[in-house]
């Protein structure tokens, strides 16, 4: 079978229903339908083409990823994709975007750790990307030792503000990756 479609040829030889196997593999008919729809949506949109990614400069990759992220957000809103569809859609984009930390850490942190009042205030803004956040542990000296973070944030009830204190050079803040170009939310240890 020279130059032919070997995969299609092998599928035609299967002794089981390939479409039913796709459903089993996906976990359910619903999951298969959603996954299939999202993969086709990404594959049919030229903005998500990755064929030239290997020859782009770092600056071009940065701009291209930003363009794809913005386009993805636009489609998610225009098509009113559900949370489930949005997650699968971004999975098929197969390119880390600048808003991944917003969706994978910031929004879930509000959902899982916020009070009802905080959820009511911040989730609508975060879901519409009117407030964009991320997570960054950026102290020079802490590494993965979260207990070793030196910066503290102490709430002052008289001024209704947090007082930030970074006592040493190793508690200096650093910008990981390209975050200096985007809104950054730092989580500090709260001293009560």
C-alpha positions in Angstrom: 0.0 0.0 0.0 2.5 2.6 -1.2 1.7 6.3 -0.4 -1.8 5.4 0.8 -3.7 6.2 3.9 -2.5 3.3 6.1 -4.5 4.4 9.1 -7.8 4.4 7.2 -6.9 1.0 5.7 -6.2 -0.5 9.1 -9.4 1.0 10.6 -11.4 -0.7 7.7 -9.9 -4.1 8.7 -11.1 -3.7 12.4 -13.4 -6.5 13.7 -15.2 -4.1 16.0 -17.2 -0.8 15.5 -14.5 1.9 15.4 -17.0 4.6 16.2 -18.2 2.7 19.3 -14.6 2.3 20.3 -14.1 6.0 20.1 -17.0 6.5 22.5 -15.6 3.9 24.9 -12.2 5.6 24.7 -13.7 9.0 25.4 -15.6 7.7 28.4 -19.2 8.4 27.2 -21.1 9.3 24.1 -21.5 12.9 25.4 -17.7 13.2 26.1 -17.0 11.9 22.5 -19.4 14.4 20.9 -18.0 17.3 22.8 -14.4 16.2 22.2 -15.1 15.6 18.5 -16.8 19.0 18.1 -13.9 20.9 19.8 -11.2 19.1 17.9 -12.9 19.9 14.6 -13.4 23.6 15.7 -9.6 23.9 16.4 -8.5 21.9 13.3 -10.7 24.0 11.0 -9.5 27.4 12.2 -6.3 28.6 10.4 -5.4 30.8 13.4 -4.5 27.6 15.3 -2.2 26.3 12.6 1.1 25.1 14.1 3.0 24.2 10.9 5.3 27.2 11.1 6.0 27.2 14.9 9.4 25.5 14.6 10.8 28.3 12.4 9.5 31.3 14.5 11.8 33.5 16.6 11.1 33.8 20.3 9.4 37.2 19.8 7.3 35.8 16.9 6.3 32.8 19.1 5.3 35.1 21.9 3.1 37.3 19.6 1.6 34.2 17.9 0.7 32.6 21.2 -0.9 35.9 22.4 -2.8 36.1 19.1 -4.0 32.5 19.5 -5.0 33.1 23.1 -7.0 36.2 22.3 -8.7 34.4 19.3 -9.5 31.4 21.5 -11.1 33.7 24.1 -13.1 35.4 21.4 -14.4 32.1 20.1 -15.2 30.8 23.6 -17.4 33.9 24.1 -18.9 34.1 20.6 -19.9 30.4 20.6 -20.9 30.5 24.3 -18.8 27.4 25.0 -19.5 25.8 28.4 -16.7 25.3 31.0 -16.4 21.7 29.8 -16.2 22.7 26.1 -13.7 25.5 26.9 -11.3 23.1 28.7 -11.4 20.6 25.9 -11.1 23.4 23.3 -8.0 24.7 25.0 -6.6 21.2 25.2 -6.9 20.8 21.5 -5.2 24.1 20.9 -2.1 22.3 22.3 -0.2 25.4 22.9 0.4 26.9 26.4 -1.2 30.3 26.5 -0.6 33.3 28.6 -4.0 33.0 30.3 -3.6 29.3 31.3 -2.6 30.3 34.9 -5.7 32.5 35.0 -8.0 29.6 34.1 -6.1 26.8 35.8 -5.0 28.4 39.1 -6.6 31.9 39.6 -10.2 31.0 38.9 -10.1 27.6 40.7 -8.5 29.4 43.7 -11.5 31.7 43.9 -13.9 28.9 43.4 -12.3 26.6 46.0 -11.0 29.1 48.6 -13.2 32.2 48.2 -16.1 33.1 50.5 -19.5 33.3 48.9 -19.2 37.1 48.9 -15.8 36.9 47.2 -17.1 34.4 44.6 -20.0 36.6 43.8 -17.7 39.6 43.3 -14.7 38.1 41.6 -15.9 35.1 39.5 -18.1 37.1 37.1 -15.1 39.5 36.5 -12.6 36.6 36.2 -14.9 34.6 33.9 -15.3 37.6 31.6 -11.6 38.3 31.9 -12.3 41.8 33.2 -9.9 40.8 36.0 -7.0 38.6 35.0 -4.9 36.8 37.6 -2.3 34.2 37.9 -0.2 32.5 40.5 3.5 33.2 41.0 5.8 32.2 43.8 8.6 34.6 43.0 10.9 34.9 46.0 14.5 34.5 45.0 15.4 32.2 47.9 12.3 30.0 48.4 12.5 27.4 45.7 9.8 24.8 46.4 10.0 25.5 50.2 6.7 27.3 50.6 7.1 27.3 54.4 10.3 29.3 53.8 8.6 32.3 52.1 9.8 35.4 53.8 7.4 38.0 52.6 4.5 38.7 54.8 1.3 40.5 54.3 -0.2 41.8 57.6 -3.7 43.3 57.5 -4.0 46.7 59.3 -7.6 47.2 60.3 -7.1 50.9 61.0 -6.1 51.6 57.3 -8.0 48.7 55.8 -4.9 47.7 53.9 -2.3 45.0 53.8 1.2 45.9 54.8 3.8 44.0 52.7 7.2 43.2 54.2 10.1 41.6 52.4 12.8 41.5 55.0 15.9 40.2 53.1 17.5 40.2 49.7 16.3 36.5 49.3 12.7 37.7 49.6 13.2 40.0 46.6 10.5 39.4 43.9 11.3 38.1 40.4 9.1 37.9 37.3 8.9 34.3 36.1 8.7 33.8 32.3 6.8 36.5 30.4 4.6 37.6 33.3 6.1 41.0 33.4 4.0 41.7 30.3 0.8 40.7 32.0 -1.2 41.4 35.1 0.3 39.6 38.0 -1.3 38.5 41.2 1.0 37.6 44.0 -0.1 35.4 46.8 1.7 36.3 50.1 1.7 34.6 53.4 -0.9 36.3 55.6 0.2 37.1 59.1 -2.8 37.5 61.4 
